[in-house]
């Protein structure tokens, strides 16, 4: 990050808490990144979704043969609402 900030004028970084097994950052790495970016004077943007829960619900949809575009959005939306409003 230091090289990107100093040599390439990149001063913001995006982290993902979704996309398990691809881009998902765990809590420890998230915290360490916040600390380091603060030291360097840069900014962190976080795509904050529960990657583990999305993975679980996606597996549930697949097991019930409901993984099509319309159902995927519907299940994801229901999941998010249940987590926020429960």
N, C-alpha and C positions, 0 to 999 in steps of 0.2 A: 504494500500500500504506500509505503513511504516513497518508493521510486516513482509510482504512478502520480502521486501528488506533486513531488518536486520536479520531476523531469517531463511530465506530460500534462500538467495542469488539470488532472482529474481530481476533484475534491469531494465527490459523493460516491457512495457504494450502496448497492441494493442487495439485501439478504432476503432469503425466502424461508418461511417456516412451513410451507407447503411443498408439494412435489417430492414426496418421500423417495429415497433411493436415487434421486437425481440432483436436486439443488437444495434440499431441506437442510437447514442449519440447526443444530441442537442448542440447547440452552447454554451450555458451557462456551461453545464457540461464539454464540451471540453476545454473551457478556464480555468475553475477551476482545471481540471486535469493537464493541462500544468503548471499552477502555482505551484501546490503541488508537481508534479514530479520534477520540477526545484529545489525546496527547498530540496528535498530528494536526488538529484543528480542522478536520474534515467533517462530513455529514454521512449518516447512515439512514437509509430508507429501508423499511421492513414490510414485506408482503406477509402480513400476519394472519395465517389460517392454521388450523390444527391439522398438520400433515398426517399424523397418526390416525386421527378420526376419519379424515377423508379417505385414507387407504382402507380402513376398516369398512366404511360404508360402500366404497367402490367394490370391495370383495363381496359384500353382501348382495349388491346389485347383480354382480356376475353370477353368483350362486343361484340367484332367483331368475336368471335369464332376462334381466331388465336393464341391461346396459345398452341403451340407445340414446341418441342425443337428447330427446325430450325428457326421458326419465332421469338421465344423469343430472340435468339441471334441476329437475324437481326434487330429487333426493338430496342434492347438495344444498339447495335452498332450504328445505325442511330441516336438515341437520343444523345449518347455521342458525336458523330461527330458534330451534329447540335449545341450542347452547346459550344463545343470548338471552332468551326470555324465560329460562327455567330457574 
